[in-house]
Amino acid sequence: MDWEEFERLTDLLAQRIQADRCPDIIVGLQRGGLIPAVMLSHQLGTQLFLSLPVKSTSSDVVYASKRPPVIIANDLFAQIAGKDTVVVDDVVGSGDTLRGVLHTLHRYAPAQIRSVAYIVNREHWEPVNEREPMEAITYIGEEIRGWVIFPWERRLFHPEDTENVETPSLPTL
């Protein structure tokens, strides 16, 4: 994915979110969800922003092994109480991380929690979920089969690492 595709996807997701209502607060999931969350916060004019540390992969390599998500919410998340909250991540695979995050954030009693996934990797979703992604995730940018490399990740990978990486074909706005 290049920056132009990423910006088109951001525009698309922002339009969908705005059609429902701009959130009071955006929560970006570290690390992958931070750049998408910041972009959406600017696009939506949502200035209240939190970063939630989450670790579920063993490294940054393509198809890195997964482990149960470690979610580190702290007292700052009391700010979401009574607020319309949007949680943003770059990629959802099995959905375990997002489910864990939503469960954790519900403890802080937000008025509403909506979720955004720029990409859903159906290759990882389908073997472990009976429901469709759209039944579990409020806003989805694109569903693919395979890995995606975002523009800010390109320098991390060598060309041979990306042979089987799918570049999503995003809708033109």
N, C-alpha and C positions, 0 to 999 in steps of 0.2 A: 504494500500500500504506500502511495506517495502522499505528500502533504496536500495536494489538490483533492485527492480522494477522501482523505481524512477530513478536510474542511467541508466537503459536500456532505459527508456523513454527519458531521457536527450540525450543519444547517438543518438536515432532515430530522435529526433527533430533537433539536431545539424547537422546531415547528410543532412536532408531535407533543412535546411537553407543554409548550405555550397553549396549544389547543385545549388542554385540560386545565392548566393553571400554572403560573410560574411558582416554583417552590420558595419557601422561606429560607431554606438552608440546603446546601449541597454537601454531601459526604463523598470524598474521593478515596478509593481504596488504593493503599500503597502496594506496590509502586506503579503498576501498570495503569491504574485508573486515575492517577493524578493529573496527567496532561489532558486527557479527555474531560475530566471534571472541571478543570480550570477553564478550558475552552467553553464548555457549556455555561459556566458561571458568568463569563463575560457576555456570551450570546444572550443569556436570559436576564442579565442585569441582577443576578443574585449575588450579593456581596458576602453574606454569611456562609462561611466555608470551613469544613473540618476535614482533616486527613486521618484516615483510620489505618493504622499499621496492621497488615495481614500478610502472612507468609504461608504459601501452600506448595511451592515448588522448591526442589532442591538446588536449582541453579537457573541461569538465564539461557541455557542452550535449548535448541529446538527439541521439543518433546522431552523436556526434563522430567524426571520422575516426580510424582506427586506424593504429598503426605497430608495428613489431616490438617486443615487450616488452623493456624494460630492467630487469634484475633485479639488485639490489645486495645480495648476501649478504656478510656480513663474518665475522670470527673468532668472533663470538658464536654463530654457528650450529654451531660445534663441539659445543655443548651437546646437539644432537639425536643425537649418536653413541650407538648402542645403545638409543635410546628409541623408544617407540611415539609417533609424531608425527601430528597431525591438522592439515592445512592448510585454512584457511577463506577463501573469497571470497564476495562478495555475488552477483555475476552472472558466469556463463560464457557467452560468445558462441561464437566459433569454437573455443575451447579452447586457442589458442596460448599465452596467458599461463599457464594452469595447467600445460600440458605443459612449458613452459620452467622454471617454478618447481619442479616435481617432478624434472626432470632436474638442476637445480642442487642441490637438497637431497639427492638420492641421493649426491652426492659426499661428504657428511658422514657417511655410513654409519649412518643410523637403523636400528633394528631393524625398523620398519615405517613406511610412510607411507600415511595415508588422506587422502582429499580430501573437502571439503564445498563445495557450491555451493548457496546459498539459492535462486537462480533460474538456470535454463538457458534461454537465448533460442534456441529452435529455428530461428528465422528466420536466425540467423547460424551455427548449428551445422551444419545439413543441407547447405548448399552445399559445405562443405569437409571433411566427415567421412563415412566409410563406416560407421563403428561408431555404435551408439546411445550417447547420453550416459551411461547407466547402466553401460556397459562400460568407460568411461574415468574416471568420477567415482564415488567410493565411496558418497557420500550426497548426494541431490538433494532439495531442498525442494519445488520446483515447476518444471514445464516450461511455458513460455509462448511465444507468438509476438509479439514486440514488446518495447518498452522498459518498464521498471518504475522508478518513482520511490519510493525508500525514505523513511520519515518524516523522517529527518535531512537529506534533500536537498530537501524541499519548498520551502524559502525560496529555493533557487537558481533555480527555474524560474517563469516567468510562465504563466498559464493557457493562452495561445496556444501555448506550447512543448509542452504536454502533450496536445494534441488526439488524437493517435494512440497514446497511452500506455496499455498494458493494465494493469489492476488484477487481479492473480491472485485467483482464487477458491480459498482455501486450505481444506483439510479441517479440520473441527472435531474437537477431541480429546475 
